[in-house]
Structure formats: C-alpha cells, structure tokens
C-alpha cells in the first residue's frame, strides 16, 4: 500500500484503523483512496487492499 507517496506495510483493515495505527489525529483530515475522497462517516467501513494508494491531507492554519 502507498500512503502519501511512500510504500508502507501495515496490517489494517479500514481507513479508521490505518489512521489509528499511524497515530494521525483525525480532526481537520481528509482522505483520498485511489483518487476518490472518502467521507469521514465511511472511514471505518472502507476495506483496504494492498494495491490501494492513500493520500492523507491535514488542514493547516496560517497563510
């Protein structure tokens, strides 16, 4: 699986568990799986595959 452009080996089943294992705070975060934005309400329902490409983006304050 690729996460933010890096190959990772993580034994997780869902986006929610991926964030938890990586220690990522979920507030202000958006996730795309294979180029498709996944609504936060579906993070625990989306089953991940080894071939998935995940992009995790955090909002940042400032300008």
C-alpha positions as CSV (number, residue, x, y, z in Angstrom):
1,X,0.0,0.0,0.0
2,X,1.2,3.5,-0.6
3,X,0.4,6.3,1.9
4,X,1.2,9.8,0.9
5,X,3.6,8.6,-1.8
6,X,5.5,6.1,0.4
7,X,5.3,2.4,0.3
8,X,4.1,1.1,3.7
9,X,3.5,-2.4,5.1
10,X,0.6,-2.0,7.6
11,X,-1.7,-4.8,8.7
12,X,-5.0,-2.9,9.0
13,X,-8.5,-3.4,7.5
14,X,-10.0,0.0,7.3
15,X,-9.1,3.7,6.9
16,X,-10.0,4.4,10.5
17,X,-7.7,1.7,11.8
18,X,-4.9,3.0,9.4
19,X,-5.1,6.4,11.0
20,X,-5.1,5.0,14.5
21,X,-2.1,2.8,13.8
22,X,-0.2,5.7,12.3
23,X,-1.1,7.9,15.2
24,X,-2.8,10.5,13.0
25,X,-5.2,13.0,14.6
26,X,-8.4,12.9,12.7
27,X,-9.5,16.5,13.2
28,X,-9.1,18.5,10.1
29,X,-8.1,15.5,8.0
30,X,-9.3,14.5,4.5
31,X,-8.5,11.1,2.9
32,X,-8.5,10.0,-0.7
33,X,-8.3,6.3,-1.6
34,X,-7.2,5.7,-5.2
35,X,-8.0,9.3,-6.1
36,X,-11.5,9.3,-4.6
37,X,-12.3,11.4,-1.5
38,X,-13.8,9.2,1.3
39,X,-16.3,10.8,3.6
40,X,-15.3,10.6,7.3
41,X,-18.6,8.7,8.0
42,X,-17.2,5.8,5.9
43,X,-13.7,5.6,7.2
44,X,-14.4,2.6,9.4
45,X,-16.4,0.8,6.6
46,X,-13.8,1.1,3.7
47,X,-11.9,-2.1,3.4
48,X,-8.3,-1.5,2.3
49,X,-6.3,-3.5,-0.2
50,X,-2.5,-3.9,-0.6
51,X,-2.8,-2.1,-4.0
52,X,-4.5,1.0,-2.6
53,X,-3.0,4.4,-2.8
54,X,-4.0,6.6,0.2
55,X,-3.5,10.3,0.5
56,X,-4.0,11.8,3.9
57,X,-4.2,15.6,4.0
58,X,-4.4,17.8,7.1
59,X,-5.6,21.4,7.2
60,X,-3.1,23.9,8.4
61,X,-3.7,27.3,9.9
62,X,-1.9,30.3,8.6
63,X,-1.4,31.9,5.3
